Amino acid sequence: MPEGPSILILKEEVQQFTGQKVIEVSGNSSIDIQRLKNKKIVSFKTWGKHFLICFNDFTVKIHLLMFGTYRVNEQKETKPRLHLQFANGEINFYTCSIKILEGDINQYYVWSEDVLNENWNPKKAKESLDKIPEVMICDAVLDQNIFSGVGNIIKNEVLYRCFVHPESLVGKIPSEKITEIISECSVYSFEFLYWKKKFELKKHWLAYTKSTCLRCNLPIVRKKTGKWNRRSFFCTNCQQLHI
């Protein structure tokens, strides 16, 4: 599943179409895609893993799910879920969820929840974590209404950096360590974005998919954790379990 930084890169790739009119639309989406024809794109926005195509009185929300992809000014062999044709190019989305949000986009999203947004509010994230003391930190970090844009790669890398076991309970983790995790979720997301653009993200992974702890030279545990049953990679020697 693409994480927030990858969706931000998509936004940057399609800026050439801001203010452009959709001259042709097609695809196998179940929404009324013909509604988009001859409409001018006002802006592109992102909220975490959501890609938003904003028109005057509605917005198309695209979520790439686990295996979704897109192409700008090129096509795949398979039929797209949504194809947008412009006078100067095209955008194609595949294997994704597409919905229409009516009215002002600001009524649907709290921008301060997005770790890559200029309005990101770490204080709000702390207040949200304080309300879920019995939740495992591996689940809390993936909560999109607290850390919008954070995915499984970022989760693993942040918890490894912060020396925290993924099955630790939020309420048992020291306050200063919680503050560190909140900060690192944003810091690492921007580093992820930088490395992704340079096509070198994987070489910077410290824990994700690794088999040996770089700090302890001991085996990395690979285990599905939390209620979401997502893969975690951690060292039981240097990542403290708070329960």
PLY file of the C-alpha trace (Angstrom):
ply
format ascii 1.0
element vertex 243
property float x
property float y
property float z
element edge 242
property int vertex1
property int vertex2
end_header
0.00 0.00 0.00
1.50 3.38 -1.00
2.22 5.52 2.05
1.73 9.27 2.40
5.05 10.32 0.82
4.31 8.31 -2.34
0.94 10.03 -2.71
2.62 13.41 -2.29
4.95 12.49 -5.16
1.88 11.70 -7.28
0.51 15.15 -6.48
3.74 16.75 -7.65
3.74 14.71 -10.88
0.29 15.91 -11.95
0.65 19.63 -11.18
0.84 20.29 -14.92
-2.90 19.59 -15.11
-3.99 22.11 -12.46
-6.45 24.50 -14.08
-6.86 22.19 -17.08
-10.20 20.93 -18.41
-10.90 17.20 -18.57
-11.68 16.70 -22.27
-12.28 12.95 -22.12
-12.94 10.47 -19.33
-13.28 6.68 -19.29
-12.66 3.67 -17.06
-14.40 0.85 -15.22
-15.15 2.82 -12.04
-18.68 2.50 -10.67
-19.00 6.24 -10.02
-20.54 8.63 -12.54
-17.22 9.39 -14.20
-18.84 11.29 -17.07
-19.59 13.99 -14.54
-15.91 14.93 -14.78
-15.99 15.61 -18.53
-15.48 19.26 -19.49
-14.87 20.18 -15.87
-11.79 22.19 -14.87
-9.50 20.89 -12.13
-9.16 23.51 -9.41
-6.38 21.78 -7.46
-4.83 18.51 -6.37
-4.55 17.74 -2.67
-3.45 14.86 -0.48
-4.50 13.70 2.95
-2.34 10.82 4.05
-2.96 8.00 1.59
-5.86 9.79 -0.12
-5.28 11.54 -3.45
-7.82 14.29 -4.07
-8.79 15.81 -7.43
-10.70 18.98 -6.58
-13.29 20.54 -8.86
-15.50 23.56 -8.12
-18.28 21.79 -6.20
-17.01 18.25 -5.69
-13.84 16.22 -5.25
-12.75 12.84 -6.58
-11.09 10.81 -3.81
-8.69 8.09 -4.93
-7.22 5.46 -2.61
-4.68 3.10 -4.20
-5.42 0.38 -1.61
-2.86 -2.45 -1.45
-2.01 -2.87 -5.13
-3.20 0.28 -6.88
-1.01 2.07 -9.39
-1.10 5.12 -11.63
0.50 6.40 -14.82
1.03 9.99 -15.93
1.17 10.54 -19.71
1.37 6.81 -20.33
-0.84 3.72 -20.01
-0.65 0.11 -18.85
-2.03 -2.73 -20.95
-4.93 -3.27 -18.55
-8.00 -1.03 -18.62
-7.81 1.80 -16.08
-10.28 2.33 -13.28
-10.18 5.99 -14.27
-8.67 7.70 -17.32
-8.53 11.49 -17.51
-7.53 13.06 -20.80
-6.34 16.65 -21.07
-5.20 18.79 -23.99
-1.60 18.31 -22.90
-1.57 14.79 -21.44
-3.38 12.16 -19.38
-3.63 10.51 -15.95
-4.57 6.83 -15.46
-5.45 5.05 -12.22
-5.57 1.26 -11.81
-6.89 -1.14 -9.14
-8.00 1.59 -6.78
-11.00 2.90 -4.88
-12.70 5.97 -6.33
-15.41 8.05 -4.65
-16.96 11.46 -5.12
-17.12 13.86 -2.17
-19.75 16.57 -2.58
-19.18 20.20 -1.63
-16.21 21.79 0.13
-13.35 19.33 0.62
-12.46 20.96 3.95
-15.55 19.49 5.59
-14.16 15.97 5.09
-10.57 16.29 6.29
-8.65 17.51 9.31
-5.40 18.62 7.67
-3.57 18.79 11.01
-3.72 14.97 11.18
-1.48 14.59 8.10
2.18 14.15 9.09
3.31 15.72 5.80
0.92 18.65 5.82
2.13 22.14 6.73
-0.64 22.22 9.33
0.46 18.97 11.04
-0.21 19.30 14.77
1.86 17.00 17.04
-0.01 18.30 20.09
-3.26 16.99 18.63
-1.60 13.61 18.01
-0.51 13.50 21.68
-4.05 14.26 22.84
-5.39 11.47 20.63
-2.86 8.96 21.99
-3.75 9.90 25.56
-7.29 8.69 24.87
-6.19 5.15 23.85
-3.83 3.91 26.62
-4.70 0.21 26.09
-3.94 0.23 22.35
-0.66 -1.24 21.08
1.66 1.41 19.68
1.91 -0.56 16.41
-1.83 0.03 15.88
-1.82 3.62 17.15
0.89 4.69 14.71
-1.15 3.26 11.83
-4.33 5.09 12.90
-4.96 7.45 9.99
-6.96 9.83 12.16
-3.87 10.35 14.31
-0.96 9.86 11.90
-2.47 10.26 8.44
0.00 9.05 5.81
1.96 6.71 8.07
2.07 3.17 6.72
3.74 -0.06 7.74
7.23 0.85 6.56
7.21 4.13 8.47
5.74 2.39 11.54
8.55 -0.15 11.69
11.33 2.33 11.07
10.05 4.86 13.59
9.62 2.30 16.39
13.09 0.91 15.69
14.61 4.40 15.80
12.82 5.08 19.08
13.82 1.75 20.70
10.16 0.81 21.31
8.69 -2.69 20.93
5.64 -2.59 18.59
3.44 -4.48 21.10
3.97 -1.86 23.80
0.79 -0.31 25.18
0.45 3.41 24.50
-0.40 4.21 28.13
2.68 2.39 29.45
5.20 4.14 27.22
6.99 7.04 28.99
5.70 10.46 27.98
9.04 11.60 26.58
9.21 8.48 24.43
5.68 9.14 23.11
6.78 12.66 22.18
9.77 11.18 20.36
7.59 8.74 18.40
5.20 11.52 17.37
8.09 13.66 16.15
9.77 10.80 14.30
6.54 9.94 12.44
6.75 13.31 10.70
10.54 13.47 10.43
10.83 10.00 8.92
7.95 10.67 6.52
9.85 13.60 5.03
13.04 11.51 4.83
10.99 8.76 3.13
9.81 11.38 0.60
13.38 12.55 -0.06
14.77 9.02 -0.48
11.81 7.92 -2.59
12.45 10.72 -5.05
16.09 9.62 -5.29
15.03 5.97 -5.82
17.05 4.88 -2.80
14.45 4.30 -0.10
15.21 0.63 0.54
18.89 1.16 1.21
17.99 3.32 4.21
15.76 0.77 5.93
17.10 -0.19 9.36
14.44 -2.70 10.44
11.82 -3.23 7.74
12.40 -6.62 6.01
15.75 -6.98 7.82
16.88 -10.23 9.45
19.56 -8.89 11.83
19.51 -5.95 14.22
22.11 -3.43 13.13
22.64 -2.32 16.73
22.77 -5.65 18.54
23.76 -8.09 15.80
20.89 -10.31 16.96
18.01 -11.75 14.91
15.19 -9.40 13.98
11.78 -10.82 14.91
9.24 -10.92 12.09
5.70 -11.10 13.43
2.20 -9.89 12.63
1.17 -7.63 15.49
-1.83 -5.71 16.76
-5.47 -5.80 15.76
-4.58 -4.96 12.17
-2.30 -8.00 11.98
0.35 -6.05 10.06
3.95 -7.22 9.75
6.35 -5.91 12.35
10.14 -6.20 12.33
11.80 -5.60 15.69
14.63 -6.47 18.03
13.59 -7.83 21.43
16.95 -6.81 22.88
17.03 -3.07 22.18
13.34 -2.27 21.57
11.79 -2.15 25.02
8.38 -3.72 25.64
6.19 -1.43 27.76
3.21 -3.35 29.18
0 1
1 2
2 3
3 4
4 5
5 6
6 7
7 8
8 9
9 10
10 11
11 12
12 13
13 14
14 15
15 16
16 17
17 18
18 19
19 20
20 21
21 22
22 23
23 24
24 25
25 26
26 27
27 28
28 29
29 30
30 31
31 32
32 33
33 34
34 35
35 36
36 37
37 38
38 39
39 40
40 41
41 42
42 43
43 44
44 45
45 46
46 47
47 48
48 49
49 50
50 51
51 52
52 53
53 54
54 55
55 56
56 57
57 58
58 59
59 60
60 61
61 62
62 63
63 64
64 65
65 66
66 67
67 68
68 69
69 70
70 71
71 72
72 73
73 74
74 75
75 76
76 77
77 78
78 79
79 80
80 81
81 82
82 83
83 84
84 85
85 86
86 87
87 88
88 89
89 90
90 91
91 92
92 93
93 94
94 95
95 96
96 97
97 98
98 99
99 100
100 101
101 102
102 103
103 104
104 105
105 106
106 107
107 108
108 109
109 110
110 111
111 112
112 113
113 114
114 115
115 116
116 117
117 118
118 119
119 120
120 121
121 122
122 123
123 124
124 125
125 126
126 127
127 128
128 129
129 130
130 131
131 132
132 133
133 134
134 135
135 136
136 137
137 138
138 139
139 140
140 141
141 142
142 143
143 144
144 145
145 146
146 147
147 148
148 149
149 150
150 151
151 152
152 153
153 154
154 155
155 156
156 157
157 158
158 159
159 160
160 161
161 162
162 163
163 164
164 165
165 166
166 167
167 168
168 169
169 170
170 171
171 172
172 173
173 174
174 175
175 176
176 177
177 178
178 179
179 180
180 181
181 182
182 183
183 184
184 185
185 186
186 187
187 188
188 189
189 190
190 191
191 192
192 193
193 194
194 195
195 196
196 197
197 198
198 199
199 200
200 201
201 202
202 203
203 204
204 205
205 206
206 207
207 208
208 209
209 210
210 211
211 212
212 213
213 214
214 215
215 216
216 217
217 218
218 219
219 220
220 221
221 222
222 223
223 224
224 225
225 226
226 227
227 228
228 229
229 230
230 231
231 232
232 233
233 234
234 235
235 236
236 237
237 238
238 239
239 240
240 241
241 242
